Amino acid sequence: MKVAVNGYGTIGKRVADAVIMQNDLQLSGVSKATPDYEAIMLNKAGINLYVPEDNLKRFEDRGISVKGTISEMVNSSDIIVDATPGGYGPKYKELYQSAGKPAIFQGGEDANLTDLSFSALCNYEQASGKRYLRVVSCNTTAILRTICSLRSFGIKSVQVDIIRRAADPREIKKGPINSITLDPVKSPSHHADDVKSVMPDLKIVTRAAIVPTTLMHLHQMTVRLDKKVLKGEVINALLDTPRIVLLSSRSGVQSTAEIMEIARDLGRKRADLPEVAVFEESINTEDCTVLLSYAVHQESIVVPENIDAIRAVHGKATKNDSIKMTDDAMGIKRGYLV
C-alpha cells in the first residue's frame, strides 16, 4: 500500500519513519507547508516532498526540491495519514473524499470527523473496512492501552489524574514556564470523553494539570474491578500486553527523565518510547481496586496505532498480526523495559 503523510511535524515525521520500516507499506511522500530545515533534510533523505500549490515558489526560492502539490500526492497514494495541526482535518477530508482516498486522522480532530475513534488494542476489529479513522490522542491512547490490559478482570469504573507536559521539546512558544495549571479548571477534563469515543459504556472520570516539563506525561490511575485481584495478577496482565512495559523495582527508576535516558541508551531514534511505561512499585491492589502510575511519551506513543489503523482500513491483517508486524518492525517491547 502506498501511504502518504500529510504534515511533517512531531507525529508526521515519526509516522513516515514507521511506514518505511514496514514490509507491507510504501511511503509515497510527505507534505510540508514551510520551506525550513525539515524540508532540507527530507531532500537529503530522498523522500518525496509535496507542498501546497501556492507555496511552490517559496520552496523553489530556497533551493528545495519539490515532487509536486499535496493534491498530486493524495491522488498518487492508496491512503493518507493526516498529521496536520488540529483543526485542519475537515478541510483536508474534503480533498481526500474528492480523490476517493481513505484517511487516518489524529486526536486533535473532533471525533465526529471520522467513522471511528481508534485504539489498536481496544477496537481494531470494529475499524475493519472503515474509510476514515481517528487515532486518539497520546493521553487517551495510553489510558485505553492500560484499561484494555485489565479488561479481563471486569472494569466497573476508572479515574485518571493526568500530569501533562507543557509542550513538546521543539515547541518554543508554549508554557507554562513557572506554574502548574489546571487543564481545565473545571473537572472533568476532555480525556474521559475521548476514551468514551472508543469505549462508550465505560464509566470514567479524568482530571488534568499542566506542569513545566517537555519530556513526558504522567498518569495516576485508579481502576475499580468486578472482583478482587492480586498485585501479581495485575503485573502478569501488564507484562502480557503489547506496547506496555514495566519499570522494575530493582531498576531504581523514579522519574520521566530517567525513562528518557533509558530510551537514549537503548539507541531509540529521537529517544522515542512508544510503549506505556508502568512503574512496578506504583501498582497496588486492595480488594477490587487497582492503583498504578505510568509515563507517556507524547511524541511517539500514537505512531504504532497509526500503522495499525492503515491495515485496519484496508482489512489487510488481523489485530494480532498487525500489532506483531508493527511492533517487530519498530522494535517495540513488552515485558520489562530493562
N, C-alpha and C positions, 0 to 999 in steps of 0.2 A: 504494500500500500504506500502510495506517495503522500507524505504528510507535510503540510505547510504550517509554519508557526508565524502567526500574525502578531507582532510585538516581540521585541528582543530586550526585555528588561530583566528583572530579577528572576521571574518564573520562566519567561520565554527562552532565555539562553540555556537554562537547565533542561527544559523540555527538549529543546533542539539537540543537546548533547545526548540525552537519553534515547531519543529516536535513532540517532546514529548508532548507538550501541546495540539496538535490537536487530536480530537476524531477519525478521519478517516485515520490517518497516524501512522506508527510504525517506530521507529528508529532502524534499523538493526545493525548499528555500525558506528564508525568513524575511520578515519585513521590519523596517525601521523608518521613523519619520524624521530623525535628526542626523545630519552628517557629522558624527563625532567619532571618538576613539573606538567605540564598539563597531562601527561600520568599517573602519580601517582594519580592525582585527578580523572581521568577517572576510574581507578581501584577502587577507594573508592566509586565512584558513581554507580558502577556496570554496566557501559556502555561498550559494546563490543569494543575492540581496535584491529585494524588491522594495519599492518606495511609493508613497502617494504620488499620483501623476503630477500634481502641481509643485512637488518638491524635487523633481528630476534635476532641474538646473542647479539647485543648491548643492547636490551631491557631485554633479559634474564639475562645478567650480572648485570644489575641494579636491578634485582628482580621485574621487571614489567611484569604482566601477559598479554599475547597477545592471542587473539582469533584465529588469522590466518593472511594471507597475504592480500594485497589490492586486488589482483585478486580474492581471495576467497570471500572477502566482496562484490565485484561487482557482482559475479555470484549468490550470495545468496540474492540479492536485486532486487526490481522492478524498481527502478530509482535511479540515483546518482545525488547529488548536489556536483558539483566540486568547492571547495573553496580553491584550491591550489594556490600558488603565481602566479601572472600574467606571462604568457609565458609557463606554464606547460600544458595548456589546450590541445594543439594539440597532445602531447604525450599520454595523458590520453584518449582523444577521440578515439584513435585507440583501446585502451583496451575496452572501452565501446561498440564500434561498433562490435568488435570481439565477445563480450559476448551477443550482441543483446539487449543492455540496453539503454534506453533514458537517457538524462542527462541535467542538468541545469548548465550553466557556469556563471562566474561573469564578471563585467565590465572591468576588467583588461585584458581580452582577446580581440582579434580582432573580430569585428562584423562579418567578413566573415567566422568565425569558425562555426557558427550555422545557423539554418534555419531562425531565427528571433531574433532581439533585443526586449526585453520585458519590458513593463510597465503596471502593472495591470489595472490602471485607463484608459490608453490610447488605448491599443491594445490587451486586453485579448482574445477577440473573434478570432482574427487572429492567436493566438497561439494554438488554439484548435487542437489537433492531431499532432502537430509538434513533431519531435523526439529530437531535440536539440535546446534549448533556451539559450539566454544570458541575464541575468538580468543586466541592465545598471548600471553604477557607481553611487555612492552616490550623487554626484552633479547633474548628469543627471536625476536620479530618482526624486530629489526634483524639478528640473526645469519642468519636464514633469507633475508631480502632479499639480503644480501650474498653468501651462499653461492649462491643461485639465479642471481645475476647472472653467476657464474663457472662455472655447471654445464656449459656447452658445451665447456669445456676438459677435462672429466672429473676428478672430485674423488676423490682417494684417502683423505685424512683432513684433519681440521680441528682446530686448537687455538685457543681463545679465552681470553684473560685479561681479565676484566671488572672495571673500576674503577667501583664503584657509588656513586651519590649516596646520602647517608644518609637523606634524607626529601624529600618534595615541599615546595615553599615554604610551603604552607598548613599543614603538619603541625608543630604546635608542641610536641609531646610525644615526639619521636623524636630519636635521636642516631646515632652518637656526636658529641660536640662537639669533643673534643680527642684523637682516637685514630684509628688505622687498624685496622680489624677484619676478620679473615678471615671469609668467609661461604660455607660453614662452614670451620672449621679443617681438617677432613678433606677432601681432594680425591677425586674431582672435585665441582664444585658441581652443583646440580639442573638447571642450564640445559641441560646436554647431554641429559639425559633428556627435557626439554621439546622440544628440537629434534627428537629422535628420535620424538616422538609425531606429528610431521609427516613426517619423512624417516627411517623406521625402519632403513634399511640404511646410513645414513651413519656413518662412523667419526669420532667427535668426542669431545673432552675439553674441559672448561671449568673455570676457576678464577675465584674472585671475591673482591674485598676491598671493604669499605665505607669511604668517606672523608668527611670533614666538609664536604660541599657539598650544595646543593639544586638546582643548575642542570640538570645532565645526567649521563648515564653516559658512560664512555669505554671502548671495546673495542680490544684489540690482537689481531689475528687472524693466524694462520699457516695457509695452505692448501697442501697438497701435491697436485699435479695428476698426471694420467696422462702429460702431455707437457710439453716445455719451452715456456715462454711468455715473451713480451717485455713490458716495462712498458707500452709503448704499446697493446698488445692488451688488457691489463687495464683501462687507463684508458678505452679505447673501449667496452669491455663495460659498465663502470660508467656512463659517460655515456649509454648506450643503454637503461639500466634505469629504469623508472618508480620514483619515490619514493626515488631515490638522487641526491644532489648532491655535487659535488666543491668543495673549497675550494682554489682555485688557489694556486700558489706566489707569484704576484705580489700576492695579497690580503694577505699578511702575517699571516693568522690562525693563531694557535698555541694557542688556549685555548677552552674551553667558554663562558667569559664573553663573549668576542668574538663567538662564534656567536650567543648570545642577543641581543647588541646588534644584530647584523645583522637578526635576526628582528623586533626592535622597529623598526629603520629601514625595514624592508620594509612596516611597517604591519600585521603579523600580529596578530590578536586574541589577547590574553593572551601575546604573544610566542611563539606556538606554532611548532614546527618539526617537522611530521610526517615529514619526509624524514630518511633516514640521511645524515649529513654526513661525508664521507670527506676526510681530509687528503691532498691530492695528493702532497705531498712525502714522506709516510709510505710510499707504495707502492714496494715494492722486489721485484724478481724475480731469482732465481738458479736457473738450470736449471728444475726442476719445482716450485719453491717460490715462493709469493707471500706477502709481508708487507704489512699495511696497518693503519692505525688510523682509527677513526671515532667520532663522537659521536652520542649517542642522547638525544633529548628525551623523557623518560619520561612526561610528562603528555599528549602528543599523538600519539605515533607509532602507536598501535594504532587511532586513530579511523578512518582510511580503510579499514582492514581490517574494522572493524565494518560499515561501509556496504556493502562488497563481500559480506560474509557474508550480509547481508539478501537481496541479489539472488541469491546462490548458492542459498540455501534455497528461494526461490520459482522458481528457474530462469528468471528474467526477462531475463537478459543473459549473453552470453559473457564469459569472463575479460577479454579485451582491451577490450570495450565497457564493462564495468562499471568497470574501472580508469580508463579515459578519462573516463567520466561523473563519477566521484567526484573525480578529480584536477582536472578542469576546473572543477567547481563550487566546490571548496575552494581553488583557486589553488595546488595543489601543483606544485612544479617538478621538472624533471630537467635534467641537464647541470651547469653551474657555478652555484653559489648566487649569486655576484656577479660 
